[in-house]
Amino acid sequence: MHIAIIDDLSCDGEALRASLTRWAGEKQVLLLPPPALFESGEAFLSTFSEGLYDIIFLDIYMDGMTGMEAARKIRKLDHACHLIFTTATADFAADSYEVDSSYYLVKPFSYDKLCRALDRCGAALLEQEQWITVPGQAGEQRLFPGRVAYTEYGSRRVLVHYQDGETLSVPMSQGAFAALLLEYPYFCDCMKGILVSFKAVDKLLGDHFLLKGGEAIPISRLKYREVREKFLEFSYAQVRGGS
């Protein structure tokens, strides 16, 4: 997850970055690189481009360009990133809706309020960056469930296929590995030795899933009814705004 902080008070920016690092550790969310600090809207916009950040924290009262002015310019380039205002007064809370902000924090704010603001950014964003620890060739390694397309077991190890085409080899039994991923409602045991993420599915067909990347993932004939019910339940939840 990529986060930027725009605040002309370096002490406030550093304190927020420390709290974000704490939150990421508790949630097992990857912040890579660490949150970037900018002391003005002008400095931030000079390097900004669409898709560069998932979340941007903006102070409103700053020398030069205000946080609200910076937010309007950000929205002209990026409509998807989450904006969270941090300021000493609630005077601009109503204006924050104009730029589709996710939250408005009045300084000084508590760690719990920061966590609520981050939760407001959505489960999908959080799931994408959450990780679990699994065995690797040289010790432990991180696996990101929200990025997985499917997994397949063979030769006493699980090959994890990410949605972006990358792969990860995990030396675990299928039973132990499946127990980890099936804790997430969007994973399904569709065939012996194969798990699929519903997040990666484009279509459910007669005997297989067609993934968004074009791969065909077979479904056991004996499991088809159960698999279909789980997939439809997940799809309905997505339409209703569920995670």
Backbone as CSV, one residue per row, in Angstrom:
resi,resn,N_x,N_y,N_z,CA_x,CA_y,CA_z,C_x,C_y,C_z
1,MET,0.840,-1.177,0.000,0.000,0.000,0.000,0.887,1.243,0.000
2,HIS,0.594,2.187,-0.852,1.376,3.412,-0.972,0.596,4.578,-0.374
3,ILE,1.207,5.265,0.577,0.552,6.356,1.304,1.432,7.597,1.260
4,ALA,0.797,8.760,1.097,1.505,10.039,1.145,0.888,10.909,2.227
5,ILE,1.722,11.737,2.853,1.284,12.681,3.879,1.714,14.076,3.454
6,ILE,0.755,15.003,3.361,1.058,16.394,3.015,0.758,17.245,4.238
7,ASP,1.800,17.763,4.872,1.629,18.552,6.095,2.858,19.440,6.270
8,ASP,2.640,20.741,6.457,3.790,21.642,6.582,4.398,21.632,7.983
9,LEU,3.784,20.906,8.919,4.368,20.720,10.245,5.024,19.345,10.291
10,SER,6.350,19.331,10.232,7.063,18.058,10.137,6.792,17.164,11.338
11,CYS,6.586,17.773,12.534,6.321,16.960,13.723,4.996,16.205,13.590
12,ASP,3.983,16.862,13.009,2.698,16.195,12.792,2.827,15.096,11.742
13,GLY,3.577,15.378,10.682,3.774,14.380,9.635,4.505,13.151,10.141
14,GLU,5.536,13.359,10.944,6.298,12.237,11.494,5.455,11.428,12.465
15,ALA,4.639,12.116,13.284,3.775,11.411,14.233,2.752,10.556,13.489
16,LEU,2.193,11.092,12.404,1.229,10.333,11.611,1.912,9.137,10.958
17,ARG,3.108,9.325,10.445,3.825,8.213,9.819,4.094,7.100,10.834
18,ALA,4.442,7.461,12.071,4.678,6.458,13.111,3.393,5.687,13.417
19,SER,2.266,6.397,13.457,0.982,5.732,13.723,0.591,4.811,12.574
20,LEU,0.875,5.219,11.345,0.587,4.374,10.190,1.441,3.110,10.206
21,THR,2.685,3.234,10.613,3.566,2.073,10.720,3.029,1.106,11.779
22,ARG,2.564,1.650,12.899,1.956,0.809,13.944,0.725,0.087,13.402
23,TRP,-0.150,0.819,12.715,-1.373,0.234,12.147,-1.043,-0.880,11.161
24,ALA,-0.061,-0.642,10.301,0.320,-1.648,9.300,0.829,-2.915,9.977
25,GLY,1.586,-2.765,11.065,2.075,-3.931,11.776,0.952,-4.720,12.416
26,GLU,-0.016,-4.027,12.989,-1.141,-4.701,13.644,-2.047,-5.390,12.640
27,LYS,-2.228,-4.778,11.488,-3.116,-5.331,10.458,-2.389,-6.277,9.502
28,GLN,-1.076,-6.382,9.641,-0.246,-7.148,8.707,-0.473,-6.666,7.271
29,VAL,-0.327,-5.355,7.132,-0.452,-4.701,5.828,0.923,-4.183,5.422
30,LEU,1.291,-4.411,4.182,2.596,-3.984,3.689,2.569,-2.518,3.275
31,LEU,3.427,-1.709,3.913,3.646,-0.326,3.498,5.028,-0.269,2.860
32,LEU,5.058,-0.280,1.553,6.336,-0.310,0.858,6.242,0.570,-0.390
33,PRO,7.004,1.689,-0.384,7.924,2.180,0.653,7.144,2.770,1.827
34,PRO,7.842,3.193,2.908,7.151,3.855,4.020,6.419,5.096,3.522
35,PRO,5.393,5.549,4.269,4.648,6.752,3.839,5.565,7.918,3.506
36,ALA,5.318,8.546,2.351,6.132,9.676,1.900,5.621,10.960,2.527
37,LEU,6.541,11.821,2.990,6.189,13.095,3.611,6.456,14.253,2.655
38,PHE,5.478,15.165,2.539,5.619,16.375,1.723,5.205,17.572,2.581
39,GLU,5.991,18.645,2.524,5.724,19.814,3.364,4.859,20.860,2.675
40,SER,4.416,20.580,1.464,3.517,21.510,0.780,2.770,20.784,-0.325
41,GLY,1.616,21.351,-0.691,0.868,20.797,-1.808,1.634,20.921,-3.102
42,GLU,2.385,22.018,-3.246,3.170,22.228,-4.470,4.231,21.145,-4.634
43,ALA,4.922,20.816,-3.532,5.973,19.791,-3.587,5.379,18.433,-3.946
44,PHE,4.208,18.148,-3.386,3.563,16.870,-3.683,3.155,16.786,-5.150
45,LEU,2.475,17.809,-5.637,1.950,17.778,-7.006,3.060,17.761,-8.057
46,SER,4.243,18.235,-7.694,5.345,18.240,-8.664,5.809,16.830,-9.012
47,THR,5.474,15.846,-8.164,5.894,14.461,-8.422,4.708,13.512,-8.584
48,PHE,3.490,14.031,-8.456,2.304,13.175,-8.420,1.858,12.750,-9.816
49,SER,1.351,11.517,-9.890,0.728,11.021,-11.118,-0.366,10.030,-10.740
50,GLU,-1.258,9.766,-11.642,-2.391,8.877,-11.389,-1.907,7.484,-10.973
51,GLY,-2.526,6.942,-9.934,-2.217,5.594,-9.489,-0.992,5.465,-8.624
52,LEU,-0.340,6.583,-8.307,0.897,6.524,-7.535,0.638,6.193,-6.071
53,TYR,-0.482,6.664,-5.508,-0.786,6.446,-4.094,-2.183,5.865,-3.917
54,ASP,-2.320,5.028,-2.906,-3.629,4.483,-2.543,-4.370,5.430,-1.607
55,ILE,-3.634,6.031,-0.668,-4.226,6.942,0.320,-3.342,8.180,0.437
56,ILE,-3.976,9.358,0.496,-3.248,10.619,0.665,-3.847,11.374,1.846
57,PHE,-3.023,11.683,2.834,-3.436,12.507,3.970,-3.056,13.956,3.674
58,LEU,-3.996,14.879,3.880,-3.740,16.295,3.580,-4.124,17.173,4.755
59,ASP,-3.176,17.995,5.217,-3.517,19.075,6.129,-4.174,20.172,5.288
60,ILE,-5.102,20.915,5.870,-5.785,21.962,5.097,-5.067,23.298,5.212
61,TYR,-4.703,23.695,6.430,-4.032,24.981,6.627,-2.529,24.831,6.429
62,MET,-2.051,25.251,5.276,-0.618,25.217,4.977,-0.230,26.511,4.292
63,ASP,1.027,26.886,4.400,1.516,28.041,3.658,1.429,27.754,2.165
64,GLY,1.072,28.768,1.387,0.933,28.556,-0.055,-0.380,27.861,-0.354
65,MET,-0.331,26.805,-1.152,-1.528,26.061,-1.533,-2.140,25.360,-0.325
66,THR,-3.445,25.508,-0.146,-4.113,24.811,0.954,-4.332,23.344,0.597
67,GLY,-4.636,22.549,1.604,-4.907,21.141,1.359,-6.121,20.925,0.483
68,MET,-7.132,21.799,0.626,-8.324,21.670,-0.192,-8.007,21.974,-1.658
69,GLU,-7.180,22.971,-1.900,-6.772,23.290,-3.268,-5.966,22.137,-3.866
70,ALA,-5.081,21.566,-3.060,-4.296,20.426,-3.541,-5.203,19.246,-3.859
71,ALA,-6.228,19.022,-3.011,-7.154,17.909,-3.236,-7.906,18.072,-4.558
72,ARG,-8.305,19.302,-4.873,-9.011,19.525,-6.148,-8.111,19.198,-7.338
73,LYS,-6.844,19.555,-7.244,-5.912,19.250,-8.329,-5.643,17.748,-8.417
74,ILE,-5.581,17.085,-7.261,-5.387,15.627,-7.247,-6.546,14.942,-7.949
75,ARG,-7.776,15.399,-7.648,-8.959,14.763,-8.231,-9.040,14.942,-9.747
76,LYS,-8.409,15.964,-10.281,-8.394,16.129,-11.732,-7.536,15.055,-12.401
77,LEU,-6.603,14.482,-11.644,-5.691,13.480,-12.190,-6.030,12.059,-11.747
78,ASP,-6.607,11.926,-10.548,-6.823,10.587,-9.973,-8.143,10.593,-9.201
79,HIS,-9.101,9.802,-9.675,-10.407,9.718,-9.024,-10.516,8.522,-8.083
80,ALA,-9.505,7.668,-8.077,-9.604,6.425,-7.308,-8.916,6.485,-5.950
81,CYS,-7.879,7.298,-5.806,-7.141,7.314,-4.541,-8.028,7.860,-3.418
82,HIS,-7.744,7.432,-2.199,-8.510,7.872,-1.036,-7.866,9.116,-0.438
83,LEU,-8.680,10.125,-0.139,-8.204,11.359,0.474,-8.710,11.440,1.910
84,ILE,-7.799,11.695,2.836,-8.158,11.872,4.242,-7.585,13.205,4.703
85,PHE,-8.460,14.105,5.162,-8.004,15.409,5.634,-7.626,15.347,7.110
86,THR,-6.558,16.041,7.463,-6.129,16.169,8.854,-5.905,17.652,9.111
87,THR,-6.685,18.246,10.018,-6.578,19.690,10.230,-7.050,20.058,11.631
88,ALA,-6.792,21.286,12.026,-7.059,21.722,13.396,-8.490,22.189,13.617
89,THR,-9.301,22.232,12.591,-10.669,22.724,12.725,-11.617,21.927,11.848
90,ALA,-12.864,21.904,12.234,-13.878,21.193,11.443,-14.541,22.097,10.415
91,ASP,-14.006,23.314,10.233,-14.649,24.310,9.364,-14.834,23.848,7.927
92,PHE,-13.927,22.978,7.453,-13.980,22.574,6.041,-14.564,21.174,5.844
93,ALA,-15.173,20.628,6.883,-15.700,19.266,6.787,-16.708,19.127,5.649
94,ALA,-17.595,20.126,5.518,-18.602,20.066,4.450,-17.947,20.145,3.078
95,ASP,-16.902,20.976,2.950,-16.216,21.120,1.665,-15.513,19.834,1.235
96,SER,-15.175,18.987,2.204,-14.428,17.767,1.870,-15.238,16.825,0.995
97,TYR,-16.573,16.938,1.041,-17.407,16.086,0.188,-17.226,16.426,-1.291
98,GLU,-16.868,17.666,-1.558,-16.683,18.109,-2.942,-15.621,17.286,-3.658
99,VAL,-14.598,16.860,-2.918,-13.497,16.105,-3.523,-13.581,14.625,-3.160
100,ASP,-14.759,14.207,-2.684,-15.002,12.791,-2.383,-13.964,12.247,-1.396
101,SER,-13.796,12.938,-0.272,-12.839,12.471,0.728,-13.402,11.282,1.485
102,SER,-12.521,10.442,1.992,-12.943,9.263,2.738,-13.155,9.558,4.213
103,TYR,-12.459,10.561,4.747,-12.570,10.859,6.176,-12.015,12.257,6.436
104,TYR,-12.403,12.814,7.592,-11.967,14.148,8.005,-11.551,14.046,9.466
105,LEU,-10.260,14.191,9.747,-9.727,14.059,11.098,-9.356,15.438,11.639
106,VAL,-9.860,15.756,12.814,-9.545,17.027,13.460,-8.411,16.798,14.462
107,LYS,-7.325,17.548,14.294,-6.168,17.428,15.178,-6.484,18.026,16.553
108,PRO,-5.934,17.460,17.621,-5.202,16.189,17.656,-6.195,15.029,17.658
109,PHE,-5.940,14.016,16.869,-6.847,12.871,16.788,-6.180,11.649,17.408
110,SER,-7.000,10.739,17.899,-6.495,9.542,18.564,-6.114,8.475,17.541
111,TYR,-5.374,7.498,18.009,-5.008,6.371,17.151,-6.257,5.613,16.705
112,ASP,-7.234,5.482,17.602,-8.472,4.778,17.247,-9.208,5.492,16.120
113,LYS,-9.225,6.830,16.152,-9.887,7.570,15.073,-9.137,7.411,13.758
114,LEU,-7.823,7.347,13.824,-7.038,7.103,12.610,-7.385,5.732,12.033
115,CYS,-7.508,4.735,12.899,-7.860,3.389,12.437,-9.234,3.385,11.767
116,ARG,-10.178,4.128,12.334,-11.507,4.209,11.717,-11.439,4.872,10.342
117,ALA,-10.601,5.890,10.238,-10.438,6.561,8.944,-9.879,5.594,7.903
118,LEU,-8.893,4.793,8.300,-8.294,3.832,7.377,-9.282,2.725,7.021
119,ASP,-10.083,2.297,7.998,-11.103,1.284,7.711,-12.109,1.800,6.698
120,ARG,-12.392,3.105,6.731,-13.352,3.694,5.798,-12.862,3.601,4.347
121,CYS,-11.573,3.442,4.181,-11.025,3.365,2.821,-11.390,2.069,2.116
122,GLY,-11.952,1.118,2.862,-12.505,-0.048,2.194,-11.768,-1.338,2.424
123,ALA,-12.553,-2.398,2.558,-11.991,-3.723,2.785,-11.184,-4.211,1.595
124,ALA,-11.614,-3.841,0.388,-10.914,-4.325,-0.808,-9.470,-3.845,-0.841
125,LEU,-9.260,-2.571,-0.500,-7.907,-2.023,-0.489,-7.078,-2.686,0.593
126,LEU,-7.682,-2.900,1.763,-6.973,-3.527,2.872,-6.604,-4.962,2.530
127,GLU,-7.541,-5.714,1.975,-7.282,-7.112,1.643,-6.171,-7.246,0.615
128,GLN,-6.091,-6.303,-0.298,-5.083,-6.362,-1.342,-3.667,-6.325,-0.775
129,GLU,-3.500,-5.632,0.366,-2.171,-5.447,0.930,-1.902,-6.276,2.181
130,GLN,-2.901,-7.013,2.675,-2.674,-7.849,3.844,-1.854,-9.075,3.469
131,TRP,-1.031,-9.539,4.409,-0.193,-10.684,4.130,-0.234,-11.670,5.284
132,ILE,0.099,-12.914,4.976,0.265,-13.953,5.983,1.666,-14.534,5.797
133,THR,2.195,-15.129,6.844,3.534,-15.707,6.801,3.461,-17.187,6.469
134,VAL,4.244,-17.622,5.483,4.305,-19.030,5.083,5.773,-19.433,4.928
135,PRO,6.071,-20.727,4.928,7.462,-21.166,4.746,7.990,-20.811,3.365
136,GLY,9.309,-20.598,3.289,9.968,-20.325,2.015,11.251,-21.114,1.905
137,GLN,11.974,-20.910,0.842,13.216,-21.635,0.613,14.261,-21.306,1.678
138,ALA,14.291,-20.037,2.106,15.302,-19.610,3.070,14.654,-18.998,4.300
139,GLY,13.646,-19.661,4.839,12.935,-19.142,5.996,11.527,-18.714,5.642
140,GLU,10.982,-17.805,6.422,9.612,-17.361,6.203,9.523,-16.365,5.044
141,GLN,8.352,-16.341,4.409,8.084,-15.388,3.344,6.641,-14.908,3.460
142,ARG,6.347,-13.804,2.805,5.008,-13.228,2.867,4.176,-13.667,1.672
143,LEU,2.924,-13.997,1.961,1.961,-14.338,0.918,0.795,-13.369,1.046
144,PHE,0.359,-12.803,-0.081,-0.717,-11.809,-0.092,-1.994,-12.464,-0.628
145,PRO,-2.899,-12.900,0.248,-4.108,-13.599,-0.212,-4.949,-12.787,-1.195
146,GLY,-5.050,-11.477,-0.977,-5.883,-10.652,-1.846,-5.382,-10.532,-3.266
147,ARG,-4.124,-10.922,-3.513,-3.546,-10.824,-4.852,-3.544,-12.165,-5.600
148,VAL,-3.949,-13.234,-4.917,-3.861,-14.579,-5.494,-4.957,-14.811,-6.530
149,ALA,-4.612,-15.486,-7.611,-5.594,-15.935,-8.600,-5.988,-17.388,-8.298
150,TYR,-4.995,-18.262,-8.212,-5.251,-19.663,-7.849,-3.958,-20.297,-7.365
151,THR,-4.091,-21.471,-6.746,-2.924,-22.213,-6.279,-3.064,-23.665,-6.713
152,GLU,-1.929,-24.325,-6.902,-1.942,-25.742,-7.266,-0.839,-26.476,-6.515
153,TYR,-1.163,-27.704,-6.091,-0.244,-28.490,-5.271,0.420,-29.586,-6.106
154,GLY,1.718,-29.787,-5.856,2.449,-30.861,-6.529,3.867,-30.937,-6.005
155,SER,4.417,-32.141,-5.933,5.799,-32.346,-5.480,6.043,-31.751,-4.097
156,ARG,5.075,-31.945,-3.222,5.167,-31.540,-1.821,5.330,-30.032,-1.628
157,ARG,4.790,-29.267,-2.558,4.799,-27.818,-2.406,3.619,-27.216,-3.162
158,VAL,3.235,-26.012,-2.751,2.127,-25.294,-3.382,2.689,-24.187,-4.258
159,LEU,2.245,-24.132,-5.481,2.632,-23.049,-6.376,1.492,-22.029,-6.387
160,VAL,1.806,-20.840,-5.914,0.814,-19.764,-5.826,0.923,-18.888,-7.075
161,HIS,-0.186,-18.704,-7.755,-0.237,-17.852,-8.948,-0.943,-16.547,-8.577
162,TYR,-0.209,-15.434,-8.634,-0.806,-14.130,-8.369,-1.521,-13.620,-9.618
163,GLN,-2.430,-12.695,-9.423,-3.209,-12.156,-10.538,-2.360,-11.362,-11.526
164,ASP,-1.207,-10.863,-11.079,-0.337,-10.111,-11.983,0.650,-10.997,-12.729
165,GLY,0.529,-12.328,-12.563,1.393,-13.263,-13.281,2.569,-13.781,-12.476
166,GLU,2.882,-13.157,-11.347,3.982,-13.634,-10.513,3.585,-14.936,-9.815
167,THR,4.584,-15.719,-9.420,4.333,-16.978,-8.727,5.154,-17.033,-7.440
168,LEU,4.705,-17.886,-6.528,5.370,-18.073,-5.248,5.332,-19.556,-4.920
169,SER,6.472,-20.122,-4.557,6.547,-21.536,-4.210,6.544,-21.670,-2.690
170,VAL,5.633,-22.489,-2.162,5.470,-22.649,-0.714,5.607,-24.122,-0.347
171,PRO,6.656,-24.508,0.385,6.834,-25.906,0.780,5.927,-26.285,1.950
172,MET,4.671,-26.592,1.632,3.671,-26.991,2.629,2.803,-28.097,2.052
173,SER,2.159,-28.830,2.926,1.166,-29.796,2.464,-0.077,-29.044,2.008
174,GLN,-0.845,-29.653,1.122,-2.055,-28.996,0.638,-3.037,-28.756,1.775
175,GLY,-3.154,-29.707,2.687,-4.096,-29.567,3.785,-3.769,-28.384,4.675
176,ALA,-2.495,-28.242,5.059,-2.088,-27.140,5.923,-2.220,-25.801,5.208
177,PHE,-1.875,-25.773,3.926,-1.962,-24.525,3.160,-3.417,-24.123,2.958
178,ALA,-4.260,-25.097,2.589,-5.674,-24.797,2.348,-6.343,-24.258,3.614
179,ALA,-5.937,-24.759,4.777,-6.517,-24.287,6.033,-6.263,-22.799,6.240
180,LEU,-5.137,-22.293,5.737,-4.823,-20.871,5.851,-5.697,-20.025,4.928
181,LEU,-5.791,-20.423,3.654,-6.505,-19.584,2.683,-8.020,-19.714,2.769
182,LEU,-8.511,-20.866,3.179,-9.962,-21.037,3.242,-10.589,-20.269,4.397
183,GLU,-9.748,-19.620,5.223,-10.267,-18.688,6.229,-10.847,-17.444,5.553
184,TYR,-10.415,-17.189,4.321,-10.910,-16.035,3.568,-12.116,-16.478,2.733
185,PRO,-13.242,-15.755,2.821,-14.475,-16.211,2.157,-14.413,-16.233,0.642
186,TYR,-13.416,-15.596,0.054,-13.349,-15.566,-1.403,-12.489,-16.688,-1.993
187,PHE,-12.011,-17.616,-1.157,-11.276,-18.777,-1.666,-12.153,-20.017,-1.647
188,CYS,-11.914,-20.884,-2.625,-12.715,-22.099,-2.752,-11.836,-23.278,-3.163
189,ASP,-12.103,-24.417,-2.558,-11.441,-25.677,-2.895,-12.250,-26.323,-4.014
190,CYS,-11.887,-26.025,-5.268,-12.720,-26.438,-6.397,-12.325,-27.776,-7.008
191,MET,-11.102,-28.219,-6.703,-10.582,-29.457,-7.257,-9.470,-29.939,-6.340
192,LYS,-9.249,-31.247,-6.256,-8.192,-31.767,-5.403,-6.853,-31.112,-5.783
193,GLY,-6.237,-30.450,-4.791,-4.948,-29.822,-5.013,-5.022,-28.427,-5.595
194,ILE,-6.230,-27.876,-5.812,-6.380,-26.549,-6.426,-7.314,-25.677,-5.588
195,LEU,-6.871,-24.470,-5.310,-7.719,-23.451,-4.701,-7.836,-22.294,-5.684
196,VAL,-9.001,-21.680,-5.736,-9.205,-20.546,-6.631,-9.758,-19.369,-5.833
197,SER,-9.353,-18.159,-6.208,-9.891,-16.949,-5.593,-11.023,-16.423,-6.466
198,PHE,-12.194,-16.253,-5.866,-13.323,-15.710,-6.620,-13.031,-14.307,-7.129
199,LYS,-12.120,-13.590,-6.484,-11.768,-12.245,-6.926,-11.145,-12.250,-8.321
200,ALA,-10.569,-13.397,-8.701,-9.881,-13.497,-9.986,-10.757,-14.101,-11.082
201,VAL,-11.990,-14.475,-10.736,-12.858,-15.187,-11.678,-13.607,-14.215,-12.581
202,ASP,-13.603,-14.518,-13.859,-14.392,-13.754,-14.824,-15.753,-14.400,-15.031
203,LYS,-15.767,-15.742,-15.237,-17.022,-16.454,-15.487,-16.985,-17.844,-14.856
204,LEU,-18.152,-18.299,-14.450,-18.335,-19.689,-14.036,-19.007,-20.420,-15.182
205,LEU,-18.342,-21.436,-15.720,-18.878,-22.206,-16.843,-19.236,-23.618,-16.374
206,GLY,-19.592,-24.473,-17.302,-20.130,-25.780,-16.947,-19.238,-26.651,-16.096
207,ASP,-17.939,-26.660,-16.387,-17.043,-27.533,-15.627,-15.756,-26.835,-15.202
208,HIS,-15.722,-25.508,-15.320,-14.514,-24.781,-14.927,-14.795,-23.299,-14.705
209,PHE,-13.850,-22.663,-14.039,-13.841,-21.206,-13.915,-12.968,-20.649,-15.023
210,LEU,-13.406,-19.542,-15.613,-12.563,-18.790,-16.528,-12.086,-17.560,-15.774
211,LEU,-10.766,-17.461,-15.576,-10.226,-16.348,-14.824,-10.060,-15.117,-15.703
212,LYS,-9.918,-13.960,-15.057,-9.755,-12.702,-15.783,-8.475,-12.700,-16.608
213,GLY,-7.483,-13.482,-16.174,-6.238,-13.574,-16.923,-6.291,-14.562,-18.066
214,GLY,-7.427,-15.257,-18.241,-7.601,-16.195,-19.348,-7.425,-17.651,-18.977
215,GLU,-6.936,-17.952,-17.766,-6.719,-19.343,-17.367,-8.049,-20.041,-17.092
216,ALA,-8.107,-21.328,-17.402,-9.280,-22.158,-17.108,-8.946,-23.039,-15.910
217,ILE,-9.730,-22.944,-14.842,-9.498,-23.700,-13.620,-10.607,-24.739,-13.486
218,PRO,-10.265,-26.041,-13.537,-11.291,-27.091,-13.505,-12.026,-27.156,-12.166
219,ILE,-13.272,-27.608,-12.232,-14.090,-27.800,-11.036,-14.484,-29.271,-10.961
220,SER,-14.275,-29.867,-9.818,-14.638,-31.264,-9.620,-16.132,-31.456,-9.838
221,ARG,-16.487,-32.517,-10.562,-17.904,-32.804,-10.807,-18.649,-33.020,-9.498
222,LEU,-17.998,-33.658,-8.538,-18.634,-33.932,-7.255,-18.806,-32.670,-6.409
223,LYS,-17.971,-31.668,-6.650,-18.029,-30.439,-5.856,-18.771,-29.306,-6.560
224,TYR,-19.219,-29.540,-7.788,-19.713,-28.430,-8.598,-20.859,-27.671,-7.932
225,ARG,-21.848,-28.383,-7.389,-22.996,-27.699,-6.795,-22.568,-26.824,-5.617
226,GLU,-21.719,-27.354,-4.760,-21.233,-26.592,-3.607,-20.410,-25.383,-4.047
227,VAL,-19.538,-25.601,-5.029,-18.696,-24.519,-5.536,-19.563,-23.420,-6.159
228,ARG,-20.539,-23.827,-6.945,-21.422,-22.851,-7.601,-22.157,-22.011,-6.570
229,GLU,-22.678,-22.638,-5.510,-23.406,-21.910,-4.478,-22.502,-20.890,-3.786
230,LYS,-21.259,-21.275,-3.496,-20.319,-20.365,-2.850,-19.987,-19.190,-3.755
231,PHE,-19.798,-19.482,-5.043,-19.454,-18.410,-5.971,-20.616,-17.440,-6.140
232,LEU,-21.833,-17.937,-6.243,-22.995,-17.061,-6.387,-23.200,-16.225,-5.129
233,GLU,-22.964,-16.820,-3.969,-23.078,-16.078,-2.715,-22.060,-14.943,-2.669
234,PHE,-20.829,-15.234,-3.103,-19.791,-14.199,-3.156,-20.182,-13.103,-4.144
235,SER,-20.674,-13.481,-5.316,-21.053,-12.515,-6.351,-22.180,-11.609,-5.876
236,TYR,-23.178,-12.177,-5.194,-24.276,-11.369,-4.685,-23.772,-10.391,-3.634
237,ALA,-22.844,-10.838,-2.788,-22.287,-9.967,-1.753,-21.541,-8.796,-2.389
238,GLN,-20.838,-9.054,-3.493,-20.111,-7.988,-4.189,-21.071,-6.948,-4.745
239,VAL,-22.195,-7.421,-5.302,-23.187,-6.501,-5.871,-23.807,-5.647,-4.769
240,ARG,-23.967,-6.246,-3.569,-24.549,-5.512,-2.449,-23.531,-4.635,-1.754
241,GLY,-22.279,-4.690,-2.215,-21.239,-3.862,-1.594,-20.479,-4.579,-0.507
242,GLY,-20.587,-5.898,-0.431,-19.875,-6.657,0.583,-18.443,-6.859,0.179
243,SER,-17.634,-7.465,1.090,-16.216,-7.690,0.840,-15.979,-9.099,0.385
